[in-house]
């Protein structure tokens, strides 16, 4: 192809398709051997960008902005909420309690995010309610922002958010009330709104089951929804009825387990029965109302085919299923941990009450022997009787007086008057126990014939003392 000339480089002829010898590419070692300067590197990168696209050289590039505290706090909270599950709830609660909150506004921001997440995921409402129940004693209390306001706590902030969401519930919920023209988009929006308000009602019920909402608030909600604030001639809207049924299903067993709650539940059942007879609702709403009536009739036992969120260990332990493949659960029952804690607290309170009663009877017995008024007042004051316990203490002293002999009963009456004179017991606490004894005096005399004479002596002695005259005034007429 060519002749070798002095330098030993072959000469390519004109007829050859290669017009020049290809340049050998440099290896990594060669590139590393050359020192790179910042200016040279930037020029090379700019040339590469210009070679790819002329407009790419001036393209906008995102720069990392410094993250504020609020944004970092929200990101941390959302990251934890995305990991919530019954299996790791204790870990998530501990991580939430480790968040350092500096103000009441930050506490509100965290609580709003938790509430919004709970409403978005109705399947995990019970789990989020357990988390709220655990967090209410872990977060700090911040001072009131304005004079006269109460301190900012997690429970108060949560109740305010729940109340705001409840009050924002639409009075009407149908396709005509939505400002959406497209049919599919309108149906989707309607379904999302329905799910949100039903999740809110379910959350209200679960908060009541965990003692974060009082029964009085729940009854007020039912009065407004189901009873139309006392306007029984009006018929609630269909979505309002569904909200009422959802709330009754969530708290039914617990509300029906107390005398006052059972009385209110009877009114709810009568109202649902009346609405079913007088008005015609769509099948979905009618079935929901009838389901509540059937649940109460069956003792709130229901078959559950789509179970709530549970731990993996609980899933493994479940073996008792019916032939249809459904679990039998009690609708509206408190969680086991809450029920056990309430039972333990009641047992502890009952034991403390029994100990106080025993100590008080011993103090009264000592007074009957030594007649030392100073020792009696000091001993009873050491019991640190709470205001809500004072009526019970007065009832014990009255019972001790009319059940003893007449002589000891008179001394017991003097002990009661002495405690009221010295302010150890408030005069207001005497009214209810005395009224109850006067109302059943005839029955008391059957077991304690000296009861009337005891109360006569008590009222005579009270009339002689200026400080106790106003307290026992009016009971003499009941005695005669």
C-alpha positions as CSV (number, residue, x, y, z in Angstrom):
1,X,0.0,0.0,0.0
2,X,2.9,2.4,0.5
3,X,6.6,2.8,0.8
4,X,8.5,2.8,4.0
5,X,10.4,6.1,4.2
6,X,13.0,7.3,6.5
7,X,10.8,7.7,9.6
8,X,9.3,4.2,9.3
9,X,5.8,5.6,8.9
10,X,3.8,4.1,6.1
11,X,2.5,6.5,3.5
12,X,-1.2,6.2,2.6
13,X,-1.9,6.5,-1.0
14,X,-4.6,8.8,-2.4
15,X,-6.8,5.9,-3.4
16,X,-7.0,4.7,0.3
17,X,-10.3,5.4,2.0
18,X,-8.5,6.5,5.2
19,X,-7.4,10.1,4.7
20,X,-5.8,10.4,8.2
21,X,-4.6,8.1,10.9
22,X,-7.2,7.9,13.7
23,X,-6.0,9.5,17.0
24,X,-5.4,7.1,19.8
25,X,-7.6,7.9,22.9
26,X,-6.0,8.6,26.1
27,X,-6.5,6.2,29.0
28,X,-7.5,7.0,32.6
29,X,-3.9,6.9,33.7
30,X,-3.0,9.6,31.2
31,X,-5.9,11.8,32.3
32,X,-5.0,11.4,35.9
33,X,-1.5,12.4,35.2
34,X,-2.6,15.8,34.0
35,X,-3.5,18.2,36.8
36,X,-7.1,19.5,36.6
37,X,-7.8,23.1,37.5
38,X,-11.3,24.4,38.4
39,X,-11.4,26.7,35.4
40,X,-10.4,24.0,33.0
41,X,-13.0,21.6,34.3
42,X,-15.8,24.2,34.1
43,X,-14.8,25.0,30.5
44,X,-14.8,21.4,29.6
45,X,-18.3,20.9,31.2
46,X,-19.6,23.9,29.4
47,X,-18.3,22.7,26.1
48,X,-20.0,19.3,26.7
49,X,-23.4,21.0,27.6
50,X,-23.1,23.3,24.5
51,X,-22.3,20.3,22.3
52,X,-25.5,18.5,23.5
53,X,-27.9,21.4,23.2
54,X,-27.3,25.1,22.7
55,X,-30.2,26.0,25.0
56,X,-29.0,23.6,27.8
57,X,-26.1,25.9,28.8
58,X,-28.5,28.5,30.2
59,X,-31.1,26.0,31.6
60,X,-32.4,26.5,35.2
61,X,-31.0,24.2,37.8
62,X,-32.6,23.5,41.2
63,X,-30.5,24.6,44.1
64,X,-31.0,23.2,47.6
65,X,-32.6,25.9,49.8
66,X,-32.1,26.0,53.5
67,X,-35.0,24.2,55.2
68,X,-36.8,26.1,57.9
69,X,-37.8,24.6,61.3
70,X,-41.5,24.3,60.4
71,X,-40.8,22.5,57.2
72,X,-38.3,20.1,58.9
73,X,-40.9,19.4,61.6
74,X,-43.6,18.7,59.1
75,X,-41.3,16.4,57.1
76,X,-40.3,14.5,60.3
77,X,-44.0,14.1,61.4
78,X,-45.1,12.9,58.0
79,X,-42.3,10.5,57.8
80,X,-43.3,8.9,61.1
81,X,-47.0,8.8,60.1
82,X,-46.2,6.9,56.9
83,X,-44.8,4.1,59.0
84,X,-47.6,3.8,61.5
85,X,-48.9,0.2,61.9
86,X,-50.3,-1.8,64.9
87,X,-47.0,-3.8,65.0
88,X,-44.7,-0.8,65.5
89,X,-47.0,1.6,67.3
90,X,-44.9,1.7,70.5
91,X,-41.8,2.6,68.5
92,X,-43.7,5.3,66.6
93,X,-45.1,6.8,69.8
94,X,-41.7,6.9,71.4
95,X,-40.3,8.6,68.3
96,X,-43.1,11.1,68.4
97,X,-42.5,11.9,72.1
98,X,-38.8,12.5,71.3
99,X,-39.8,15.4,69.0
100,X,-38.7,18.6,70.7
101,X,-41.6,21.1,70.5
102,X,-40.9,24.7,71.3
103,X,-44.4,26.4,71.2
104,X,-48.1,25.8,71.1
105,X,-48.1,26.5,67.4
106,X,-45.8,23.6,66.8
107,X,-48.0,21.4,68.9
108,X,-51.0,22.5,66.8
109,X,-49.1,21.7,63.6
110,X,-48.2,18.2,64.7
111,X,-51.7,17.5,65.9
112,X,-53.3,18.7,62.7
113,X,-51.1,16.4,60.7
114,X,-52.0,13.4,62.9
115,X,-55.7,14.1,62.6
116,X,-55.5,14.6,58.8
117,X,-53.7,11.3,58.4
118,X,-56.2,9.5,60.6
119,X,-59.1,10.8,58.5
120,X,-57.4,9.9,55.3
121,X,-57.0,6.2,56.4
122,X,-60.2,5.0,58.0
123,X,-58.9,1.5,58.1
124,X,-56.3,2.6,60.7
125,X,-58.5,4.9,62.8
126,X,-58.3,2.7,65.8
127,X,-54.5,2.6,65.5
128,X,-54.2,6.4,65.3
129,X,-56.6,6.7,68.2
130,X,-54.4,4.5,70.3
131,X,-51.5,6.7,69.3
132,X,-53.3,9.8,70.3
133,X,-54.2,8.2,73.7
134,X,-50.6,7.5,74.3
135,X,-49.3,10.9,73.2
136,X,-51.7,13.0,75.3
137,X,-49.6,12.4,78.5
138,X,-46.2,12.7,76.7
139,X,-46.3,16.1,75.1
140,X,-45.6,19.2,77.2
141,X,-48.1,21.8,78.3
142,X,-47.5,25.3,76.9
143,X,-48.7,28.5,78.6
144,X,-51.8,30.3,77.5
145,X,-51.3,32.7,74.6
146,X,-53.8,35.2,75.9
147,X,-54.7,36.2,79.5
148,X,-57.6,34.2,80.8
149,X,-57.2,31.3,78.4
150,X,-56.3,27.8,79.5
151,X,-52.9,26.3,78.8
152,X,-52.2,24.7,75.5
153,X,-52.2,20.9,75.8
154,X,-52.4,18.1,73.2
155,X,-55.9,17.0,74.2
156,X,-57.3,20.6,74.1
157,X,-55.7,21.1,70.6
158,X,-57.0,17.8,69.4
159,X,-60.6,18.4,70.6
160,X,-60.5,21.9,69.0
161,X,-59.5,20.3,65.7
162,X,-62.1,17.6,65.9
163,X,-64.8,20.2,66.7
164,X,-63.7,22.3,63.7
165,X,-63.9,19.3,61.4
166,X,-67.3,18.4,62.8
167,X,-68.7,21.9,62.4
168,X,-67.4,22.0,58.9
169,X,-69.5,18.9,57.9
170,X,-71.8,19.9,55.0
171,X,-75.5,20.1,55.8
172,X,-76.3,18.6,52.3
173,X,-74.2,16.1,50.5
174,X,-75.4,15.2,47.0
175,X,-74.4,15.6,43.4
176,X,-76.2,18.9,43.0
177,X,-74.2,20.5,45.9
178,X,-70.9,19.9,44.2
179,X,-69.4,22.4,41.7
180,X,-68.1,19.8,39.3
181,X,-69.4,19.3,35.8
182,X,-67.8,16.1,34.8
183,X,-69.9,13.1,35.9
184,X,-67.0,10.8,36.9
185,X,-65.2,13.6,38.7
186,X,-68.4,14.5,40.5
187,X,-69.0,11.0,41.7
188,X,-65.4,10.7,42.9
189,X,-65.6,13.9,44.8
190,X,-68.8,12.9,46.4
191,X,-67.3,9.5,47.5
192,X,-64.2,11.2,48.9
193,X,-66.3,13.7,51.0
194,X,-68.5,10.9,52.3
195,X,-65.5,8.8,53.3
196,X,-63.9,11.8,55.1
197,X,-67.0,12.7,57.2
198,X,-67.6,9.0,58.1
199,X,-64.0,8.7,59.1
200,X,-64.4,11.8,61.3
201,X,-67.4,10.2,63.0
202,X,-65.5,7.0,63.5
203,X,-62.6,8.9,65.0
204,X,-64.9,10.7,67.4
205,X,-66.3,7.4,68.6
206,X,-62.8,5.9,69.0
207,X,-61.7,8.9,71.0
208,X,-64.6,8.4,73.4
209,X,-63.8,4.7,73.8
210,X,-60.3,5.8,74.9
211,X,-61.7,8.4,77.4
212,X,-60.5,11.4,75.4
213,X,-64.0,12.5,74.7
214,X,-66.7,12.6,77.4
215,X,-70.1,10.9,77.0
216,X,-71.7,14.3,77.3
217,X,-70.0,15.5,74.0
218,X,-71.0,12.3,72.2
219,X,-74.6,12.8,73.3
220,X,-74.6,16.4,72.1
221,X,-73.3,15.2,68.7
222,X,-76.1,12.6,68.5
223,X,-78.7,15.2,69.6
224,X,-77.7,17.5,66.8
225,X,-77.4,14.8,64.1
226,X,-80.1,12.3,64.9
227,X,-82.6,14.4,66.9
228,X,-82.1,17.6,64.8
229,X,-81.5,19.7,68.0
230,X,-84.9,18.8,69.4
231,X,-86.8,19.5,66.1
232,X,-88.3,16.0,65.9
233,X,-90.7,17.0,63.1
234,X,-87.7,17.4,60.7
235,X,-86.1,14.5,59.0
236,X,-82.2,14.3,58.9
237,X,-80.4,14.2,55.6
238,X,-79.2,10.8,54.4
239,X,-75.5,11.4,55.0
240,X,-76.4,12.8,58.5
241,X,-78.2,9.5,59.3
242,X,-75.3,7.5,58.1
243,X,-73.0,9.5,60.3
244,X,-75.3,8.8,63.3
245,X,-75.3,5.1,62.5
246,X,-71.5,5.1,62.2
247,X,-71.1,6.7,65.6
248,X,-73.7,4.4,67.3
249,X,-71.9,1.4,65.9
250,X,-68.6,2.6,67.1
251,X,-69.7,3.3,70.7
252,X,-72.9,1.2,71.0
253,X,-71.8,-1.4,73.5
254,X,-69.9,1.1,75.7
255,X,-72.8,3.6,75.7
256,X,-75.3,0.9,76.4
257,X,-73.3,-0.5,79.4
258,X,-74.2,2.4,81.9
259,X,-77.7,3.3,83.2
260,X,-77.6,6.8,81.8
261,X,-76.2,5.6,78.5
262,X,-78.7,2.9,78.2
263,X,-81.5,5.4,78.7
264,X,-80.1,7.6,76.0
265,X,-79.6,4.5,73.7
266,X,-83.3,3.7,74.1
267,X,-84.2,7.2,72.8
268,X,-81.8,6.7,69.8
269,X,-83.4,3.3,69.0
270,X,-86.9,4.8,69.2
271,X,-85.8,7.7,66.9
272,X,-84.4,5.3,64.3
273,X,-87.5,3.2,64.4
274,X,-89.7,6.2,63.9
275,X,-87.7,7.5,61.0
276,X,-87.8,4.1,59.2
277,X,-91.6,4.1,59.5
278,X,-92.3,7.7,58.6
279,X,-89.7,8.4,55.8
280,X,-88.4,6.6,52.8
281,X,-84.6,6.6,52.4
282,X,-82.4,4.9,49.9
283,X,-81.6,1.3,50.5
284,X,-78.1,2.0,51.7
285,X,-79.3,4.3,54.5
286,X,-82.2,2.1,55.4
287,X,-79.9,-0.9,55.8
288,X,-77.5,1.1,57.9
289,X,-80.3,2.1,60.3
290,X,-81.7,-1.4,60.5
291,X,-78.2,-2.8,61.1
292,X,-77.9,-0.6,64.2
293,X,-81.2,-1.8,65.5
294,X,-80.3,-5.5,64.8
295,X,-76.9,-5.1,66.5
296,X,-78.4,-3.8,69.7
297,X,-81.0,-6.5,69.6
298,X,-78.2,-9.1,69.4
299,X,-76.1,-7.6,72.2
300,X,-73.9,-5.7,69.8
301,X,-72.4,-8.9,68.4
302,X,-71.5,-8.5,64.7
303,X,-69.8,-10.6,62.0
304,X,-66.7,-9.0,60.7
305,X,-65.5,-10.1,57.2
306,X,-63.2,-7.2,56.5
307,X,-61.2,-6.8,59.7
308,X,-59.5,-3.8,61.0
309,X,-55.8,-3.2,61.3
310,X,-54.2,-5.8,63.6
311,X,-50.8,-7.0,64.6
312,X,-49.2,-9.9,62.9
313,X,-49.2,-11.9,66.2
314,X,-52.9,-11.3,66.6
315,X,-53.6,-12.6,63.1
316,X,-51.7,-15.7,63.9
317,X,-53.6,-16.3,67.1
318,X,-57.1,-15.9,65.6
319,X,-58.6,-19.3,65.1
320,X,-62.2,-19.0,66.2
321,X,-64.2,-18.3,63.1
322,X,-67.7,-19.1,62.0
323,X,-68.6,-21.4,59.1
324,X,-69.1,-18.3,56.9
325,X,-65.5,-17.3,57.6
326,X,-66.3,-14.2,59.7
327,X,-65.2,-13.2,63.2
328,X,-67.7,-12.4,65.9
329,X,-66.9,-9.1,67.6
330,X,-68.6,-6.7,70.0
331,X,-69.4,-3.4,68.2
332,X,-68.6,-0.4,70.2
333,X,-66.6,-2.0,73.0
334,X,-63.6,-0.3,74.5
335,X,-60.1,-1.7,73.6
336,X,-58.8,-4.4,76.0
337,X,-56.0,-2.2,77.3
338,X,-58.4,0.7,78.0
339,X,-60.9,-1.6,79.7
340,X,-58.2,-3.2,81.9
341,X,-56.9,0.2,82.9
342,X,-60.3,1.5,83.7
343,X,-61.1,-1.7,85.8
344,X,-57.8,-1.4,87.6
345,X,-58.4,2.3,88.4
346,X,-61.9,1.5,89.7
347,X,-60.6,-1.3,91.9
348,X,-57.9,1.1,93.2
349,X,-60.4,3.8,93.9
350,X,-62.8,1.4,95.6
351,X,-59.9,0.1,97.8
352,X,-58.9,3.7,98.7
353,X,-62.5,4.6,99.5
354,X,-62.8,1.5,101.8
355,X,-59.5,2.5,103.6
356,X,-60.8,6.1,104.1
357,X,-64.1,4.9,105.5
358,X,-62.3,2.6,108.0
359,X,-60.0,5.4,109.1
360,X,-62.9,7.8,109.5
361,X,-65.0,5.4,111.6
362,X,-61.9,4.8,113.8
363,X,-61.5,8.6,114.3
364,X,-65.2,9.0,115.2
365,X,-64.9,6.1,117.7
366,X,-61.9,7.7,119.3
367,X,-63.8,11.0,119.6
368,X,-66.7,9.2,121.4
369,X,-64.2,8.1,124.0
370,X,-61.9,11.2,124.6
371,X,-64.2,14.0,123.3
372,X,-61.1,15.8,122.0
373,X,-62.3,18.2,119.2
374,X,-58.9,19.4,118.2
375,X,-57.6,15.9,117.6
376,X,-60.7,15.0,115.6
377,X,-60.4,18.0,113.3
378,X,-56.7,17.5,112.8
379,X,-57.0,13.7,112.1
380,X,-59.8,14.2,109.5
381,X,-57.9,17.0,107.9
382,X,-55.0,14.7,107.4
383,X,-57.2,12.4,105.2
384,X,-57.1,15.2,102.5
385,X,-60.7,14.6,101.5
386,X,-61.3,15.8,97.9
387,X,-64.3,18.1,97.2
388,X,-66.1,15.3,95.3
389,X,-65.7,13.0,98.3
390,X,-67.1,15.2,101.0
391,X,-70.7,14.3,100.4
392,X,-69.7,10.6,100.8
393,X,-67.9,11.4,104.1
394,X,-71.0,13.2,105.4
395,X,-73.2,10.3,104.5
396,X,-70.8,7.9,106.4
397,X,-70.9,10.1,109.5
398,X,-74.7,10.3,109.4
399,X,-74.9,6.5,108.9
400,X,-72.6,6.0,111.9
401,X,-74.8,8.3,114.0
402,X,-78.3,6.8,113.4
403,X,-77.1,3.2,113.5
404,X,-75.4,3.5,116.9
405,X,-77.1,3.8,120.3
406,X,-78.8,7.1,121.1
407,X,-75.9,8.3,123.3
408,X,-73.2,7.5,120.8
409,X,-75.4,8.9,118.0
410,X,-75.6,12.2,119.8
411,X,-71.8,12.3,120.2
412,X,-71.4,11.4,116.5
413,X,-73.8,14.3,115.6
414,X,-71.6,16.7,117.7
415,X,-68.5,15.4,115.7
416,X,-70.2,16.2,112.4
417,X,-71.2,19.7,113.5
418,X,-67.6,20.3,114.8
419,X,-66.1,19.3,111.5
420,X,-68.5,21.7,109.6
421,X,-67.8,24.5,112.1
422,X,-64.0,24.2,111.6
423,X,-64.3,24.1,107.8
424,X,-62.9,20.6,107.5
425,X,-66.2,19.7,105.7
426,X,-68.0,22.2,103.6
427,X,-71.6,23.1,104.4
428,X,-72.7,22.5,100.8
429,X,-71.7,18.8,101.2
430,X,-74.3,18.3,103.9
431,X,-77.3,19.1,101.8
432,X,-77.6,16.1,99.5
433,X,-76.9,13.4,102.2
434,X,-79.3,15.1,104.6
435,X,-82.1,15.3,102.0
436,X,-81.6,11.7,101.1
437,X,-81.9,10.6,104.8
438,X,-85.0,12.8,105.4
439,X,-86.6,11.3,102.3
440,X,-86.2,7.8,103.5
441,X,-86.5,8.4,107.2
442,X,-89.5,6.0,107.6
443,X,-87.5,3.2,106.1
444,X,-84.5,4.0,108.3
445,X,-86.7,3.7,111.4
446,X,-87.6,0.1,110.6
447,X,-83.9,-0.9,111.0
448,X,-82.8,1.9,113.4
449,X,-85.7,3.0,115.6
450,X,-83.6,5.8,117.1
451,X,-83.0,7.4,113.7
452,X,-85.6,10.1,114.2
453,X,-84.4,11.1,117.6
454,X,-80.8,11.2,116.2
455,X,-81.8,13.7,113.5
456,X,-83.9,15.7,116.0
457,X,-80.9,16.1,118.2
458,X,-78.6,17.0,115.2
459,X,-81.0,19.7,114.0
460,X,-81.4,21.2,117.6
461,X,-77.6,21.4,118.1
462,X,-77.2,22.9,114.6
463,X,-79.7,25.6,115.5
464,X,-77.8,26.5,118.6
465,X,-74.6,27.1,116.7
466,X,-74.5,30.2,114.5
467,X,-72.2,28.7,111.9
468,X,-74.2,25.6,111.2
469,X,-77.7,27.1,111.5
470,X,-77.9,28.1,107.9
471,X,-76.5,24.7,106.7
472,X,-79.3,22.6,108.4
473,X,-82.0,25.2,108.0
474,X,-85.2,23.7,106.4
475,X,-84.6,20.1,107.4
476,X,-86.7,20.5,110.5
477,X,-89.9,20.7,108.4
478,X,-89.0,17.5,106.6
479,X,-88.4,15.8,109.9
480,X,-91.9,16.7,111.2
